[in-house]
């Protein structure tokens, strides 16, 4: 048993041993049915043991064009046959009459338990299991699911659905199952051309279908297909039919309704093509919409970038104007704070000629006792002087420390800097640096 479970688990693809056991028990340890049901689940088809909550398909049984074929029981032959028939007729009539009266009365005492379907899949699987125990495994492939699921699959796949209602107590049932349904000719024909659903009318699911199809006698077969967009009964076969006759009748029904099935297939193909075309058009529209949205996004980004560049340029111009105005104000303030120029005959005066970067010359007198900062402020106050500069002597070449630093917070005086009474100093532009 453990080895069998491992094999089943590998084939069904289930990791849990308990889940594998439950799945196989649901299918009465039929590995083919379990694997098929598992593959259906992986393809998105609901499991037959977890039916969808949607309403079952309604089958049209009122079509006046339905083909009906009834096989009558053979009439008695000869004197002996008629004698036996006439002798048994009163007993048979009495038996079935009393049986019908008993069943009718029993309905008032206890409702028919078949009227309440609680486990439709269990009813079908149980019937298949009992059928195989009695007639063997050589039979048409039974659909292991509910009647509604079989109808849905037949409609989705545009296939014929053959329904067999099994009357356990009928005198012709055993002969039909052994000598007709399980023959190689019949099972090959059914397996290659249609879906096959069966159930016993003694079980609630089979009884429910029996109430819908309203059979008259057994064995009973109904051919169902999609016709005029409805699942419709297009053929009814009742009575003990022989294998060759059954194949011929099913072939006749299929050929008579082939145009409807082809029409449904063409119509579905057209709908699918229309749906594909609409989907392609929607995709093309969405692609065009996305392209337009992308163009609009880029256009807005470019506009925003231009606006930001223009704003940055405007801010730069404003900043430059503010800087220049601040510089002019600073120059004016420095000019106003300069000490007065000493007289020509002042013995402490120093005459300095400044050579500006634009080759202009500026001359002014200062006092030996004044700081080099005064020289710097004077030059800074001039319009021709660059914003940043330094003052350099010619021989020897050195830069005058006119501005305070951490090492020398108080710049030296002109005397301390070693300037003579007449000097020529050069103004070096440091703006680019």
C-alpha positions as CSV (number, residue, x, y, z in Angstrom):
1,X,0.0,0.0,0.0
2,X,2.8,2.4,0.9
3,X,4.5,1.7,-2.5
4,X,1.2,2.2,-4.3
5,X,0.8,5.6,-2.5
6,X,4.2,6.7,-3.5
7,X,3.5,5.8,-7.2
8,X,0.2,7.6,-7.0
9,X,1.8,10.6,-5.4
10,X,4.4,10.9,-8.2
11,X,1.7,10.7,-10.9
12,X,-0.8,13.1,-9.3
13,X,1.9,15.6,-8.3
14,X,0.7,15.9,-4.7
15,X,3.3,16.4,-2.0
16,X,1.2,15.4,1.0
17,X,0.7,11.7,1.4
18,X,-2.6,12.3,3.2
19,X,-3.9,14.5,0.4
20,X,-2.9,11.9,-2.1
21,X,-4.7,9.2,-0.2
22,X,-7.9,11.3,0.0
23,X,-7.7,12.1,-3.7
24,X,-7.4,8.4,-4.6
25,X,-10.2,7.4,-2.2
26,X,-12.5,10.0,-3.8
27,X,-11.7,8.3,-7.2
28,X,-12.1,4.7,-5.7
29,X,-8.3,4.2,-6.2
30,X,-8.7,4.8,-9.9
31,X,-5.4,6.3,-10.8
32,X,-6.4,7.3,-14.3
33,X,-9.4,9.3,-13.0
34,X,-7.3,10.9,-10.2
35,X,-4.5,11.9,-12.6
36,X,-7.0,13.3,-15.1
37,X,-8.8,15.3,-12.4
38,X,-5.5,16.6,-11.2
39,X,-4.4,17.7,-14.7
40,X,-7.8,19.4,-15.1
41,X,-7.2,21.4,-11.9
42,X,-3.8,22.5,-13.1
43,X,-5.3,23.6,-16.4
44,X,-7.8,25.8,-14.6
45,X,-10.8,23.4,-14.9
46,X,-12.6,22.9,-11.6
47,X,-12.2,19.5,-9.9
48,X,-15.2,17.3,-10.1
49,X,-15.0,17.1,-6.3
50,X,-15.1,20.8,-6.0
51,X,-17.9,21.8,-8.4
52,X,-18.3,25.5,-9.1
53,X,-21.2,27.2,-7.4
54,X,-22.7,28.5,-10.7
55,X,-26.1,27.4,-11.8
56,X,-26.1,24.2,-13.9
57,X,-26.8,24.4,-17.6
58,X,-30.5,24.0,-18.6
59,X,-31.1,21.3,-21.3
60,X,-33.7,21.9,-23.9
61,X,-35.9,18.7,-24.0
62,X,-38.9,20.2,-25.8
63,X,-37.3,20.4,-29.3
64,X,-39.9,18.8,-31.7
65,X,-37.1,17.8,-34.0
66,X,-35.6,15.4,-31.5
67,X,-35.0,12.0,-33.0
68,X,-36.5,9.1,-31.0
69,X,-35.8,5.4,-31.5
70,X,-37.6,2.9,-29.3
71,X,-36.8,-0.8,-29.4
72,X,-39.9,-2.9,-28.6
73,X,-39.6,-6.2,-26.8
74,X,-39.9,-9.1,-29.2
75,X,-43.4,-10.5,-29.5
76,X,-43.9,-14.2,-28.5
77,X,-43.7,-16.7,-31.3
78,X,-45.6,-19.9,-31.7
79,X,-48.3,-21.5,-29.6
80,X,-46.0,-22.2,-26.6
81,X,-44.7,-18.6,-26.6
82,X,-48.2,-17.1,-26.7
83,X,-49.5,-19.5,-24.1
84,X,-46.6,-18.5,-21.7
85,X,-47.2,-14.8,-22.4
86,X,-51.0,-15.0,-21.8
87,X,-50.5,-17.0,-18.6
88,X,-47.9,-14.6,-17.2
89,X,-49.8,-11.4,-18.3
90,X,-52.2,-11.3,-15.3
91,X,-49.4,-11.9,-12.8
92,X,-47.1,-9.3,-14.5
93,X,-49.9,-6.8,-14.6
94,X,-50.9,-7.4,-11.0
95,X,-47.2,-7.2,-9.9
96,X,-46.4,-3.9,-11.5
97,X,-49.8,-2.4,-10.6
98,X,-49.3,-3.3,-6.9
99,X,-45.7,-2.1,-7.1
100,X,-46.8,1.3,-8.5
101,X,-49.6,1.6,-5.9
102,X,-47.1,0.8,-3.1
103,X,-44.6,3.3,-4.4
104,X,-47.3,6.0,-4.7
105,X,-48.5,5.4,-1.2
106,X,-45.0,5.3,0.1
107,X,-44.4,8.8,-1.1
108,X,-47.0,10.1,1.3
109,X,-45.4,8.2,4.2
110,X,-41.8,8.9,3.4
111,X,-40.4,11.2,0.8
112,X,-38.3,9.6,-1.9
113,X,-34.7,9.9,-0.7
114,X,-33.5,10.3,-4.3
115,X,-35.2,13.7,-4.5
116,X,-32.4,15.3,-2.5
117,X,-29.0,15.4,-4.2
118,X,-26.3,15.8,-1.6
119,X,-23.2,14.2,-3.2
120,X,-23.7,14.2,-7.0
121,X,-20.0,13.3,-7.7
122,X,-20.2,10.5,-5.1
123,X,-23.3,9.1,-6.8
124,X,-21.5,9.0,-10.2
125,X,-18.3,7.5,-8.8
126,X,-20.2,4.9,-6.8
127,X,-22.2,3.9,-9.9
128,X,-19.0,3.5,-11.9
129,X,-17.4,1.4,-9.2
130,X,-20.4,-0.9,-8.9
131,X,-20.6,-1.1,-12.7
132,X,-17.0,-2.2,-13.0
133,X,-17.5,-4.8,-10.2
134,X,-20.4,-6.4,-12.1
135,X,-19.4,-5.9,-15.7
136,X,-15.6,-5.4,-15.7
137,X,-13.4,-2.5,-16.7
138,X,-13.9,-2.9,-20.5
139,X,-16.5,-0.2,-21.1
140,X,-16.8,3.3,-22.5
141,X,-14.9,5.9,-20.5
142,X,-17.3,7.3,-18.0
143,X,-17.3,11.0,-17.3
144,X,-16.3,11.2,-13.6
145,X,-18.2,14.3,-12.7
146,X,-21.7,15.6,-12.3
147,X,-24.2,15.9,-15.1
148,X,-23.9,19.6,-15.0
149,X,-20.2,19.5,-15.4
150,X,-20.5,17.1,-18.3
151,X,-22.9,19.5,-20.0
152,X,-20.5,22.4,-19.4
153,X,-17.5,20.4,-20.9
154,X,-19.5,19.3,-23.9
155,X,-20.6,22.9,-24.5
156,X,-17.1,24.3,-24.0
157,X,-15.5,21.7,-26.3
158,X,-18.4,21.6,-28.8
159,X,-18.7,17.8,-28.5
160,X,-21.6,15.4,-28.3
161,X,-22.7,14.2,-24.9
162,X,-24.2,10.7,-24.6
163,X,-26.2,10.2,-21.4
164,X,-27.0,6.7,-20.2
165,X,-29.5,6.2,-17.4
166,X,-29.0,2.8,-15.7
167,X,-32.2,1.1,-14.5
168,X,-31.0,-1.5,-12.1
169,X,-34.3,-3.4,-11.7
170,X,-35.2,-3.5,-15.4
171,X,-35.1,-6.9,-17.0
172,X,-33.1,-5.7,-20.1
173,X,-30.4,-3.7,-18.2
174,X,-28.1,-6.7,-17.6
175,X,-28.3,-7.8,-21.2
176,X,-27.7,-4.3,-22.6
177,X,-24.6,-3.7,-20.4
178,X,-23.0,-7.0,-21.1
179,X,-23.8,-7.5,-24.8
180,X,-24.1,-4.0,-26.1
181,X,-22.5,-1.3,-24.0
182,X,-19.3,-3.2,-23.2
183,X,-18.6,-4.5,-26.6
184,X,-15.4,-3.4,-28.3
185,X,-17.3,-1.9,-31.3
186,X,-19.5,0.3,-29.1
187,X,-16.9,1.5,-26.6
188,X,-14.4,2.4,-29.4
189,X,-17.1,4.3,-31.2
190,X,-18.2,6.2,-28.1
191,X,-14.7,6.9,-26.8
192,X,-13.5,8.5,-30.1
193,X,-16.6,10.6,-30.9
194,X,-18.2,11.9,-27.7
195,X,-18.3,12.3,-24.0
196,X,-20.1,9.6,-22.1
197,X,-21.9,10.3,-18.8
198,X,-23.9,7.6,-16.9
199,X,-25.5,7.1,-13.5
200,X,-28.1,4.8,-11.9
201,X,-31.6,6.1,-11.4
202,X,-31.5,4.6,-7.9
203,X,-29.1,7.3,-6.9
204,X,-30.1,10.9,-6.4
205,X,-28.0,12.3,-9.2
206,X,-29.3,9.8,-11.7
207,X,-32.8,10.3,-10.5
208,X,-32.5,14.0,-10.9
209,X,-31.4,13.6,-14.5
210,X,-34.1,11.0,-15.1
211,X,-36.7,13.6,-14.0
212,X,-35.2,16.1,-16.4
213,X,-35.0,13.8,-19.4
214,X,-38.3,11.9,-18.7
215,X,-37.4,8.5,-20.1
216,X,-40.1,5.9,-20.8
217,X,-38.2,2.7,-20.4
218,X,-34.7,1.2,-20.0
219,X,-32.1,1.0,-21.2
220,X,-32.2,4.7,-22.0
221,X,-29.7,6.8,-23.9
222,X,-29.9,10.5,-24.8
223,X,-27.7,12.4,-27.2
224,X,-27.2,16.1,-26.2
225,X,-25.3,18.8,-28.1
226,X,-25.1,22.6,-28.4
227,X,-27.8,23.6,-30.8
228,X,-29.1,27.1,-31.4
229,X,-26.9,28.2,-28.4
230,X,-28.7,25.8,-26.1
231,X,-27.8,22.3,-24.9
232,X,-30.4,20.3,-26.6
233,X,-31.5,16.7,-26.6
234,X,-31.2,15.7,-30.3
235,X,-31.7,11.9,-29.9
236,X,-33.4,9.4,-27.6
237,X,-32.7,5.7,-27.7
238,X,-34.9,3.5,-25.5
239,X,-35.1,-0.3,-25.2
240,X,-32.7,-3.2,-25.7
241,X,-30.7,-2.1,-28.7
242,X,-28.0,-4.3,-30.3
243,X,-24.4,-3.1,-30.7
244,X,-24.5,-2.6,-34.5
245,X,-27.9,-0.9,-34.3
246,X,-26.7,1.4,-31.5
247,X,-23.7,2.5,-33.6
248,X,-25.9,3.0,-36.6
249,X,-28.4,5.1,-34.7
250,X,-25.7,7.2,-33.0
251,X,-24.1,7.8,-36.4
252,X,-27.4,8.8,-37.9
253,X,-28.1,11.3,-35.1
254,X,-24.6,12.8,-35.4
255,X,-24.8,13.1,-39.2
256,X,-28.3,14.7,-38.9
257,X,-27.0,17.3,-36.5
258,X,-23.5,17.8,-37.9
259,X,-24.5,21.0,-39.7
260,X,-25.6,22.5,-36.4
261,X,-22.4,21.6,-34.7
262,X,-20.3,23.0,-37.6
263,X,-22.4,26.1,-37.5
264,X,-21.7,26.5,-33.8
265,X,-18.0,25.9,-34.4
266,X,-17.9,28.5,-37.2
267,X,-19.9,31.0,-35.1
268,X,-17.6,30.4,-32.1
269,X,-14.5,30.8,-34.3
270,X,-15.9,34.0,-35.6
271,X,-16.6,35.2,-32.1
272,X,-13.0,34.2,-31.1
273,X,-11.6,36.0,-34.1
274,X,-13.8,39.0,-33.3
275,X,-12.6,38.9,-29.8
276,X,-9.0,38.6,-30.8
277,X,-9.4,41.4,-33.3
278,X,-11.0,43.6,-30.6
279,X,-8.3,42.6,-28.2
280,X,-5.7,43.6,-30.9
281,X,-7.5,46.8,-31.5
282,X,-7.6,47.5,-27.8
283,X,-3.9,46.7,-27.5
284,X,-3.1,49.0,-30.4
285,X,-5.2,51.7,-28.9
286,X,-3.6,51.3,-25.6
287,X,-0.1,51.4,-27.3
288,X,-1.1,54.5,-29.2
289,X,-2.5,56.0,-26.0
290,X,0.7,55.2,-24.1
291,X,2.8,56.7,-26.9
292,X,0.7,59.9,-26.9
293,X,1.0,60.0,-23.1
294,X,4.8,59.5,-23.4
295,X,5.0,62.3,-25.9
296,X,2.9,64.5,-23.7
297,X,5.1,63.6,-20.7
298,X,8.3,64.4,-22.6
299,X,6.7,67.6,-23.9
300,X,5.8,68.6,-20.3
301,X,9.3,67.7,-19.1
302,X,10.9,69.7,-21.9
303,X,8.6,72.7,-21.1
304,X,9.4,72.3,-17.4
305,X,13.1,72.0,-18.2
306,X,13.0,75.2,-20.4
307,X,11.0,77.0,-17.6
308,X,13.6,75.9,-15.1
309,X,16.4,77.0,-17.3
310,X,14.7,80.3,-18.0
311,X,14.0,80.7,-14.3
312,X,17.6,79.8,-13.5
313,X,18.9,82.3,-16.1
314,X,16.6,85.0,-14.7
315,X,17.7,84.2,-11.1
316,X,21.3,84.3,-12.3
317,X,20.7,87.7,-13.9
318,X,19.0,89.0,-10.8
319,X,21.8,87.5,-8.6
320,X,24.4,89.2,-10.8
321,X,22.5,92.5,-10.6
322,X,22.3,92.2,-6.8
323,X,26.0,91.3,-6.6
324,X,27.0,94.2,-8.8
325,X,24.7,96.6,-6.9
326,X,26.1,95.3,-3.6
327,X,29.7,95.7,-5.0
328,X,29.0,99.3,-6.1
329,X,27.5,100.0,-2.7
330,X,30.5,98.5,-1.0
331,X,32.9,100.5,-3.3
332,X,30.9,103.7,-2.5
333,X,31.1,102.9,1.3
334,X,34.8,102.2,1.1
335,X,35.3,105.4,-0.8
336,X,33.4,107.4,1.9
337,X,35.4,105.8,4.7
338,X,38.9,106.5,3.2
339,X,41.0,109.0,5.1
340,X,41.7,112.3,3.3
341,X,44.7,112.5,1.0
342,X,47.8,114.1,2.7
343,X,49.3,117.4,1.4
344,X,52.1,117.4,-1.1
345,X,54.5,118.9,1.4
346,X,53.7,116.5,4.2
347,X,57.0,114.9,5.2
348,X,55.2,111.6,6.1
349,X,53.5,111.3,2.8
350,X,54.1,108.5,0.2
351,X,53.4,108.9,-3.5
352,X,52.1,105.7,-5.1
353,X,51.4,105.2,-8.7
354,X,49.1,102.2,-9.4
355,X,49.1,100.3,-12.7
356,X,45.6,98.7,-13.2
357,X,45.0,95.5,-15.2
358,X,43.5,97.6,-18.0
359,X,46.8,99.6,-18.3
360,X,45.4,102.7,-16.7
361,X,47.4,104.5,-14.1
362,X,46.1,106.0,-10.8
363,X,48.1,108.2,-8.5
364,X,47.5,109.0,-4.8
365,X,49.4,110.0,-1.7
366,X,49.2,108.1,1.6
367,X,50.9,108.3,5.0
368,X,53.7,106.0,6.1
369,X,51.8,105.5,9.3
370,X,48.6,104.2,7.5
371,X,47.9,100.5,7.1
372,X,48.2,98.7,3.8
373,X,44.4,98.1,4.2
374,X,43.9,101.8,3.3
375,X,45.7,101.2,0.0
376,X,43.5,98.2,-0.7
377,X,40.3,100.1,0.2
378,X,41.3,102.9,-2.1
379,X,41.9,100.6,-5.0
380,X,38.7,98.7,-4.2
381,X,36.6,101.9,-4.4
382,X,37.7,102.6,-7.9
383,X,35.4,101.6,-10.7
384,X,38.2,100.3,-12.9
385,X,39.5,97.9,-10.3
386,X,38.5,94.3,-10.6
387,X,36.3,92.7,-7.9
388,X,39.2,90.6,-6.6
389,X,42.8,91.6,-6.8
390,X,46.1,91.8,-5.1
391,X,48.8,94.5,-4.9
392,X,52.3,93.5,-6.1
393,X,55.7,95.3,-6.0
394,X,58.0,95.1,-9.0
395,X,61.5,94.9,-7.6
396,X,61.7,92.7,-5.7
397,X,58.4,91.1,-6.7
398,X,56.3,90.5,-3.6
399,X,52.6,90.6,-2.7
400,X,51.7,93.2,-0.2
401,X,49.7,91.7,2.8
402,X,46.9,94.2,2.6
403,X,44.1,92.0,4.1
404,X,44.1,90.5,7.6
405,X,44.8,86.8,8.0
406,X,44.8,84.4,10.9
407,X,48.6,84.7,11.1
408,X,48.5,88.5,10.7
409,X,45.2,89.9,11.8
410,X,46.5,93.5,11.6
411,X,48.2,94.2,8.2
412,X,51.5,96.3,8.5
413,X,51.8,100.0,7.8
414,X,53.3,101.3,4.6
415,X,56.6,102.0,6.5
416,X,56.6,98.5,8.0
417,X,56.0,97.1,4.5
418,X,59.2,98.8,3.3
419,X,57.7,101.2,0.9
420,X,59.7,104.3,-0.2
421,X,58.4,107.9,-0.6
422,X,57.7,107.2,-4.3
423,X,56.4,103.8,-5.4
424,X,54.9,102.1,-8.4
425,X,52.6,99.2,-7.5
426,X,50.9,96.7,-9.8
427,X,47.2,95.6,-9.4
428,X,46.9,91.9,-10.3
429,X,43.4,90.7,-11.3
430,X,42.3,87.6,-9.3
431,X,38.7,87.4,-10.5
432,X,39.2,84.3,-12.7
433,X,41.0,82.5,-9.9
